[in-house]
C-alpha cells in the first residue's frame, strides 16, 4: 500500500522531455521503491477489496505509533531514500547504457552525457515528492488501516508495550542504521537485475 502511494505521486510528476535517459531514470526509481521497507511490507498490489478496519483497533494504533515513534521513523526513511536516490538512479541508468550491446563507444559516451544533464532535473522532481509534508501523514493513515485490520486492540496494546521495553527501544533506535544497511545491500543485489530489465525495455517490440 505504501509503495503504491509513492508510485502514484511519482506518476504525477510532469516530465517535459520524454527521452530514453529519463525513462531509464524513472525505471530505476520505480524499482528502488521496493527498498522502502519497513513502510512497504504490506503492499496491496492487485489485492481484493479489504474489509473495513475495527474503529477501536484503528484508535489503538495511535498508542502504538507513538510508542514506535513512527512518524520520525517514516520521515527518516524518506530522508534516507532522498539521499540515496541519486546514486541508485545513476547506477541503474549507467548500467543499462554500459550493458546495451546496440550502442557503440561513441553512442554510450553521448548517452552518459545526456544522463548527466537530465539526472539533476529528475532528482529535483523526486525531492519534491519526498519533501511534501503531507506524504508522511498519508502514510500514517494508510499504515494505521493495515495494522488495525491485522491486529486486535489487545494485540496492538501488547506491541506498544514491547516498544516501550529496553529491547524495543533499542530496536527503534537502531532502525535507521538497519534501514541504511538494508538499502545498500538491496541495491547491490537488485541493480544488476534493474539493468537487465531496462535492457529488455529497449528491445524492439
C-alpha positions as CSV (number, residue, x, y, z in Angstrom):
1,X,0.0,0.0,0.0
2,X,2.7,2.5,0.9
3,X,4.8,1.7,-2.1
4,X,1.7,2.2,-4.3
5,X,1.1,5.5,-2.6
6,X,4.6,6.7,-3.5
7,X,4.3,5.3,-7.1
8,X,1.1,7.4,-7.6
9,X,2.9,10.5,-6.6
10,X,5.8,9.7,-8.9
11,X,3.5,9.1,-11.8
12,X,2.0,12.6,-11.1
13,X,5.4,14.2,-11.8
14,X,5.4,16.1,-15.0
15,X,8.4,15.2,-17.2
16,X,8.7,17.6,-20.1
17,X,11.3,15.6,-22.1
18,X,10.3,12.0,-22.8
19,X,13.8,10.9,-23.6
20,X,15.4,7.5,-23.4
21,X,17.7,8.6,-20.5
22,X,14.8,10.0,-18.5
23,X,12.9,6.7,-19.0
24,X,16.0,4.9,-17.6
25,X,16.0,7.1,-14.6
26,X,12.3,6.6,-13.9
27,X,12.6,2.8,-14.2
28,X,15.5,2.8,-11.8
29,X,13.5,4.9,-9.4
30,X,10.4,2.7,-9.6
31,X,12.4,-0.4,-8.8
32,X,14.1,1.4,-5.9
33,X,10.7,1.9,-4.2
34,X,11.0,-1.7,-3.1
35,X,13.5,-0.5,-0.6
36,X,11.0,1.5,1.5
37,X,10.9,-1.5,3.9
38,X,9.6,-1.0,7.0
39,X,7.0,1.1,5.3
40,X,6.1,-1.1,2.4
41,X,5.8,-4.5,3.9
42,X,2.1,-4.5,3.4
43,X,1.7,-3.6,-0.3
44,X,-1.7,-4.4,-1.8
45,X,-0.8,-5.0,-5.4
46,X,-3.9,-6.1,-7.3
47,X,-5.4,-7.2,-4.0
48,X,-9.1,-7.8,-3.3
49,X,-11.0,-5.1,-1.5
50,X,-10.1,-5.0,2.1
51,X,-12.5,-5.3,5.0
52,X,-13.1,-2.2,7.0
53,X,-10.8,-1.8,10.0
54,X,-12.2,-2.0,13.5
55,X,-12.6,1.6,14.7
56,X,-11.3,0.6,18.2
57,X,-8.3,-1.1,16.7
58,X,-7.7,1.9,14.5
59,X,-7.8,4.2,17.5
60,X,-5.3,1.8,19.3
61,X,-2.8,2.3,16.5
62,X,-2.3,5.8,17.9
63,X,-0.7,4.5,21.0
64,X,1.4,2.0,19.0
65,X,2.7,4.6,16.6
66,X,3.5,6.9,19.5
67,X,5.5,4.1,21.2
68,X,7.2,3.3,17.9
69,X,7.9,7.0,17.2
70,X,6.6,6.0,13.8
71,X,6.3,9.5,12.4
72,X,10.0,10.0,12.9
73,X,10.8,6.6,11.5
74,X,8.8,7.3,8.4
75,X,10.4,10.7,8.0
76,X,13.8,9.2,8.5
77,X,13.1,6.5,5.9
78,X,12.0,9.0,3.3
79,X,15.1,11.2,4.0
80,X,17.3,8.1,3.6
81,X,15.6,7.4,0.3
82,X,16.1,11.0,-0.8
83,X,19.8,10.9,0.0
84,X,20.4,7.6,-1.7
85,X,18.1,8.1,-4.7
86,X,20.6,10.0,-7.0
87,X,23.2,7.2,-6.7
88,X,20.6,4.5,-7.1
89,X,19.1,6.1,-10.2
90,X,22.6,6.9,-11.6
91,X,23.8,3.3,-11.1
92,X,20.7,1.8,-12.7
93,X,20.8,4.0,-15.7
94,X,24.5,3.8,-16.1
95,X,24.5,0.0,-16.1
96,X,21.7,0.0,-18.7
97,X,23.8,2.2,-21.0
98,X,27.1,0.2,-20.5
99,X,25.3,-3.1,-21.0
100,X,23.5,-2.2,-24.1
101,X,25.1,-4.1,-27.0
102,X,23.4,-1.9,-29.6
103,X,25.4,1.1,-28.6
104,X,29.0,1.7,-29.7
105,X,31.5,3.6,-27.6
106,X,30.6,7.0,-29.1
107,X,26.9,6.4,-28.5
108,X,27.5,5.3,-25.0
109,X,29.5,8.4,-24.3
110,X,26.7,10.5,-25.7
111,X,24.1,8.6,-23.6
112,X,26.2,9.2,-20.5
113,X,26.4,12.9,-21.2
114,X,22.6,13.1,-21.7
115,X,22.1,11.2,-18.4
116,X,24.4,13.6,-16.5
117,X,22.4,16.6,-17.9
118,X,18.9,15.1,-17.1
119,X,19.6,13.5,-13.7
120,X,19.6,16.8,-11.7
121,X,16.1,17.5,-13.1
122,X,14.8,14.1,-12.1
123,X,16.4,14.4,-8.6
124,X,14.8,17.8,-8.1
125,X,11.4,16.5,-9.0
126,X,11.7,13.5,-6.7
127,X,12.9,15.7,-3.9
128,X,9.6,17.4,-4.2
129,X,7.8,14.1,-3.7
130,X,9.8,13.2,-0.6
131,X,9.7,16.7,0.8
132,X,6.0,17.0,0.7
133,X,4.8,17.3,4.3
134,X,1.5,15.6,3.6
135,X,3.3,12.4,2.4
136,X,4.1,11.2,5.9
137,X,0.5,12.0,7.1
138,X,-0.9,10.0,4.3
139,X,1.5,7.1,5.0
140,X,0.5,7.1,8.7
141,X,-3.2,7.0,7.8
142,X,-2.7,4.1,5.3
143,X,-0.4,2.2,7.7
144,X,-2.9,2.6,10.6
145,X,-5.6,0.9,8.4
146,X,-3.2,-2.0,7.8
147,X,-2.3,-2.5,11.5
148,X,-6.0,-2.2,12.5
149,X,-7.0,-4.9,10.0
150,X,-4.4,-7.4,11.2
151,X,-4.3,-6.9,14.9
152,X,-6.9,-6.7,17.7
153,X,-7.0,-3.9,20.2
154,X,-5.3,-6.0,22.8
155,X,-2.6,-7.1,20.4
156,X,-1.9,-3.5,19.5
157,X,-1.5,-2.6,23.2
158,X,0.9,-5.6,23.6
159,X,3.0,-4.5,20.7
160,X,3.1,-0.9,22.0
161,X,4.2,-2.3,25.4
162,X,7.1,-4.1,23.7
163,X,8.4,-1.0,22.1
164,X,8.5,0.7,25.5
165,X,10.8,-2.0,26.8
166,X,14.6,-1.7,26.6
167,X,15.0,-4.1,23.7
168,X,12.0,-2.4,21.9
169,X,13.6,1.0,22.4
170,X,16.9,-0.3,21.1
171,X,15.2,-1.8,18.0
172,X,13.7,1.6,17.2
173,X,16.9,3.4,17.9
174,X,18.8,1.2,15.5
175,X,16.2,1.1,12.8
176,X,17.7,4.0,10.7
177,X,21.0,2.2,10.6
178,X,19.3,-1.1,9.8
179,X,17.4,0.6,7.0
180,X,20.6,2.2,5.6
181,X,22.5,-1.0,5.5
182,X,19.5,-2.9,4.2
183,X,19.0,-0.4,1.4
184,X,22.7,-0.7,0.5
185,X,22.6,-4.5,0.4
186,X,19.3,-4.5,-1.6
187,X,20.8,-2.0,-4.1
188,X,23.8,-4.3,-4.7
189,X,21.5,-7.3,-5.2
190,X,18.8,-5.6,-7.3
191,X,20.6,-3.1,-9.5
192,X,22.1,-5.8,-11.8
193,X,18.6,-7.0,-12.4
194,X,17.4,-3.5,-13.0
195,X,20.0,-3.2,-15.8
196,X,18.7,-6.4,-17.3
197,X,15.1,-5.1,-17.2
198,X,15.9,-1.8,-18.8
199,X,17.9,-3.6,-21.5
200,X,14.7,-5.7,-22.3
201,X,12.7,-2.5,-22.4
202,X,15.0,-1.2,-25.1
203,X,14.4,-4.2,-27.4
204,X,12.2,-3.6,-30.4
205,X,8.6,-4.9,-29.9
